Structure formats: C-alpha cells, structure tokens
Amino acid sequence: MARQLSFDLPVRTALGRADFFVSSANATAVAMIEGWRTWPARKLVLVGPRGAGKTHLAHVWAAQSGARIIPARDVAAADIPALAEGPVAVEDCDTIAGDRAAEDALFHLHNLALAEGQSLLFTATAAPNHWPLALPDLASRMQGTPTVQIAPPDDELLMAVMMKLFSDRQLSPAPQVLPYLTRRIDRSFDAARDIVERLDAAALEHRRPINTTLARDLLDNDDT
C-alpha cells in the first residue's frame, strides 16, 4: 500500500468548562476551581502530572475570574505591579526552582497580588514541598498554600481524555477504539497523549481509518 507524507497539522485545543470531563480523579480539583472565591488566603496550588488538565483548568478559572495566565519562566521579565492588578494563574511553578530571578519575581508577585486583594492560582507537577526552591521566603509561602491534586486517571477519565485529544485533532475514531486502548495502554495522561499522536500519524501515513485493527497493529509492534 502506498504511503504518504505525514505533516504536523495544527491542533485546536478546546479549553472551555464544557470541554472538561469530570471524574473521581479530578472532581475535587474542579470543585476547588469553581469555588475559587472561598479559597483560604485567596490562593491555590493545582498539582497533577503532565497532561492531567492543569492548563485546561487554569483557563476555566481565568474565564470565571478574569485572571491572566503566565508561565512561571516568564514572570521574571513581566511587569509585576501591572500583573498584580488582577487575578493571576502562574503555570509550571516547579520548573523555575534554582532560577533566582524567576523565584524573586514570583515571590514579589505573590506578595503584591495578595496585598492588592487578588487571587492566585499556581500549577505544578508536584506539591510545593517537593520544589527545590533556592529562596526560603518563597518556599515557605508556597508550602503554606492550600494544594489540590489531580489523581492518575481512572478508566472513565482516560477514555474522556483520549476522546478530547482525538477531537482536538478533528479525528473520529471508531467507537470500539477508546475501550480497547484503555485496556492496553499505561494508565497515565502521557500514555494517552502518546497513543493519540501515534494513531494520528499512522492513519495519515498509511491512509487507514483509526480503528481497533490499526491500534492493535501499533501496540503489537511495541511488544515485539
């Protein structure tokens, strides 16, 4: 069978509240985001593995609160007083550990935003007590921030995540594909993202529909 070149086409990620699937693995996190007006001390750390939906929930919160979203690595170059004038979501905070300029900026943003009566959302892959921060004052403030965790996905959530990933790529797999993949892949968000990307590429390259036969061929090839 003739093959065709595969291209990385734009992926349109849906980030609205209606696009976020709630299961037992993330229900507490969703409830905390939706109840943001009652956060203790007006701040929250949202923790979960890559692909768990932290960015999606940050956008849900931003839509509700009017918050700006900024990657932690960009805080050092930001106008902190201007940023602190409204609610702020700072993403991937654990990735700046050891970067003194970024840590100093996050510390000042934290203090100024709260002094202005604003709310703060921080996202990370680990709880703050596992961030190897160099600035003790920032570490103490992060460790004193309420934390909510997104748990590893259950079957229901894993299927919903894959369904959304396919939808973001404008793909419609056969109905049996999602249950089949859920039984075969590792129970992680990374595994879900990886298999969707690979099925997309394989379907395009080989001009085949995304069905259980294609999924089986791909996964069986991994086992050999």
N, C-alpha and C positions, 0 to 999 in steps of 0.2 A: 504494500500500500504506500502510495506517495506521501511524503512528509512535507509540511510547510513550515516556514519560519515562524517562531513564536515571538510576540512582542509584549512588553510590559505596558499594558493599557492602563489608563487612569482608573483608580479605584475610588468610587464615591462613597465615603463612609457616612452612614446615617447616624447622627448623634442626638436625635431628639428623645424625649422621655418615652414616647410611644414605641420607639425602636429598641428600648432596653428591656430585656426579658428578666423577670424576677423569679428566682427560685430560692430554696432554702439556703443555698450557698452565698447569696448576696442580699437577701431580704433585709437583714439588719443594716447593712450599708446603705441601701436605698432609703430605708426609713429615716436614717440619720441625715441623709442629704435633703430629703423632703421636709424634715423638721429642723432645718438649719437655724431658724430664728430662736430656737431654745438651746443651742449649743452652749455648754458650760464655758465661760470665758470667751465666747464668740469665736472659737477656733476648733479645728478638727484635722486629724491626720487620717487619710484614707490609704489603707495598706492592701496590697494584693500583687500576685505575680504578673509578669508581662502578659498583656492580652486579656486581663481579667475584666476590663471595662472601666478602669480608673479614669482615663481620659473622657470616656463617654459620660460618666457620672459628673466629672468636672464641668462638662458642657451643659449637662442638665441643671447643675447648680447655678452656673453662670446665667442661664436663661431665666431662672427663678429669681436670682438675687441681683442681676445686673453686674456681676463680677467680671473683671478682666482675668484672662488666663495667661500665664507666662511660665516658660520653662525655667527651672532654678538656675541653669547655666547662664541665663540672660539677665538675671537680677542685678549682677554687678555693674552692668552697663545701663541699667534703667534709671529713670528719674524717680527716685524713691518717694519724695514728697507728693508728686503727682499720682503715682501708683497707689499711695496710701489714702487717697481721697475717696476711694470706694472699696467694695469687697474685692478680694484678690484670691485667685487659685494659683498656687505655685506647684508645678509638676516636677516629678523626679527629684525630690529634695535630697534623697540619699546619694545621688550621683555627684554632689558637689563637695562631699567630705574631703578635707585636705586642701581645698581651694580657698585660701584665706580671704581673697577679695569677695568671692561669692558668699562665703559664710558671713562675713561682716555685713554685706548688703542685705542678706536675708534676716540677720539679727535686727538691723535698723528698720527694715520693712515690717517685721513682726511687731516691734515696739511702737512704731509710729502709727500703723494701721489700727492697732488696738486702742491707742491713745485717742485716735480720731473717732472711735466708736464703730469701726468697721469690722467685718468678719473675714476670717482667713481659712482657706482650705489648702492643705498640703497633701500631696500624693507621693507614695514611695513603694518600693517592693518589700521593705522590711520595716519593722517597728522602730521608732526613734532610738531606743536603747541599743540598737544594733548599727546605728550610723557612726562611723569612726570620725566624728567631728573634731576639729582641732580647737574650736572656740568654745571654752567651757560655758560661757553665758548662753550661747545659742543651744548647746546640748541640753542644758538644764531647762530651757524654755520648751524645747521640742519634747523632751521626755515628760514634761508636765502638761502636755497637750492631750486631750482625750483622743483615743485611737479606735478606729473600727476596721475590721479585717474582712476582705472578700475571701471566702474559703475556696479550696480547689473545687472544680465543677462536678456536680452530680450528673447523672445521665441526662436529665431533662435540660439542664443548663448547657451541657456540652453540645447537645443537638441544636439548641437555640443559637448558641454561638456560631456553630458551623453554618446554620441557615442564614444568619446575618452576614457572615463572611461571603457566602455564595451570592447573596442579594447585593452586597456592596459591589461585587464584580459583575452584576447583571447576568448571573448564571442561574439556571433552573435545573438542579439535579433530579434524577428520577426519585420517586417517593421512598424507595427502599434504601437509598444511599445513606441517609443520615443514621437510621438504626444500625445499619451494617458497620459504618465507620465507628460508631460509638462503642461497639463490641470489640473492635480491632485496634484502635489507636490508644496511646497512653492517655490517661485521664489528666490532661493538662491543657491550658489555653494555648501554649506554644505548639503542642501537637496538633490541635485543631487548626490553627493558622497555617501550619506547615502543609498539612494534607490538602487543604483547600487550594493553596497556591500551586501545589504539585499537580492536582487534578485539573486545574485550570490550564496549566501549561501542557499537560499530556493530552488533554482533549483537543487543544488547538493544534498541537504538533501533529497528532495522528488523525485529526478530523474524526474524532469519535465522540459520541454522546457521553455525558457524565452519568454513568450507571454503575451498578454493583460489579459488572464484569470489568470495567476499567479500574474501579477501586481495588478489586481483587488482584488484578494483574500488577498494579502498582505496589500493593502491600506484600504480595507474594515475592515480588522481585527484591524487596527489602530483606526478606527472610533467607534468601539464597546467598 
